[in-house]
Amino acid sequence: MSRHHQRSLANKRSAEKAHRVSEKRRLRNKSIKNRVRTMISKVRRPLLAGDVATAEQNLAAAISALDRAVSKGVLHRNNAARRKSRLMKALAAARSSASS
């Protein structure tokens, strides 16, 4: 637990339960968001290094992680769509600069 979410100041049992539930969800959302960030960086780093083939391989995993985050309610579908669009646009730009 982080220092911001250590102790419940709730006085009612229902409020204590709500706090427990929100803490569980916060940790779950955090791990899903971290996975998404990792997958996106596994596409972006090779693109910056000029390794288009590796970026293409990792793109499918990144898209899958984004879709999974949407299905679990961690990200809004438009947020994921925007991120996928930007990744594919960056890949297309890297492909065109590599071929010319």
C-alpha positions in Angstrom: 0.0 0.0 0.0 1.2 3.5 -0.8 1.4 6.1 2.0 -1.6 7.9 0.6 -3.9 4.9 1.0 -2.8 3.4 4.3 -5.6 3.8 6.7 -9.3 4.2 6.5 -10.8 7.1 8.5 -14.3 5.7 8.0 -16.6 5.5 11.0 -19.3 3.2 9.5 -18.9 -0.4 8.5 -20.3 0.3 5.0 -17.7 3.1 4.5 -14.9 0.8 5.7 -16.0 -1.8 3.2 -16.2 0.8 0.4 -12.6 1.8 1.3 -11.4 -1.8 1.2 -13.1 -2.3 -2.2 -11.7 0.9 -3.7 -8.2 0.0 -2.5 -8.5 -3.4 -4.2 -9.7 -1.8 -7.4 -6.9 0.9 -7.2 -4.2 -1.8 -7.1 -5.8 -3.8 -9.9 -6.2 -0.8 -12.1 -2.6 0.2 -11.3 -1.2 -3.2 -12.5 -3.3 -3.1 -15.7 -2.2 0.5 -16.5 1.5 -0.4 -15.9 1.1 -3.4 -18.3 -0.4 -1.1 -20.9 2.5 1.4 -20.5 5.1 -1.3 -20.7 3.6 -2.7 -23.9 3.4 0.7 -25.5 7.0 1.4 -24.7 8.0 -1.9 -26.2 6.6 -0.5 -29.5 7.9 3.0 -29.1 11.5 2.2 -28.1 12.3 0.1 -31.2 10.7 2.7 -33.4 13.0 5.4 -32.0 16.0 3.0 -32.6 14.8 2.3 -36.2 13.9 -1.3 -35.5 10.6 -1.5 -37.4 10.4 -5.3 -37.3 10.5 -5.5 -33.5 8.0 -2.7 -33.2 5.6 -4.5 -35.5 5.9 -7.7 -33.5 5.2 -5.9 -30.2 2.3 -3.8 -31.7 -0.2 -6.7 -31.5 0.6 -7.2 -27.8 0.2 -3.5 -27.1 -3.2 -3.4 -28.9 -4.3 -6.5 -26.9 -3.3 -4.9 -23.6 -5.2 -1.7 -24.5 -8.3 -3.7 -25.4 -8.0 -5.7 -22.2 -7.8 -2.5 -20.2 -11.0 -1.2 -21.9 -12.9 -4.5 -21.2 -11.9 -4.3 -17.5 -13.1 -0.7 -17.3 -9.7 0.8 -16.6 -9.5 2.9 -19.8 -12.2 4.5 -21.8 -12.6 3.0 -25.2 -11.8 6.3 -27.0 -8.6 6.7 -25.0 -7.5 3.2 -26.1 -8.5 3.9 -29.7 -6.5 7.2 -29.7 -3.4 5.4 -28.3 -3.7 2.5 -30.8 -4.1 5.1 -33.6 -1.0 7.0 -32.6 1.0 3.8 -32.3 0.0 2.6 -35.8 0.6 6.1 -37.2 4.1 6.1 -35.7 4.8 2.7 -37.2 3.6 3.7 -40.6 5.8 6.8 -40.5 8.8 4.7 -39.5 8.0 2.2 -42.3 7.9 5.0 -44.9 11.1 6.6 -43.7 12.9 3.2 -43.6 11.8 2.3 -47.1 12.8 5.6 -48.7 
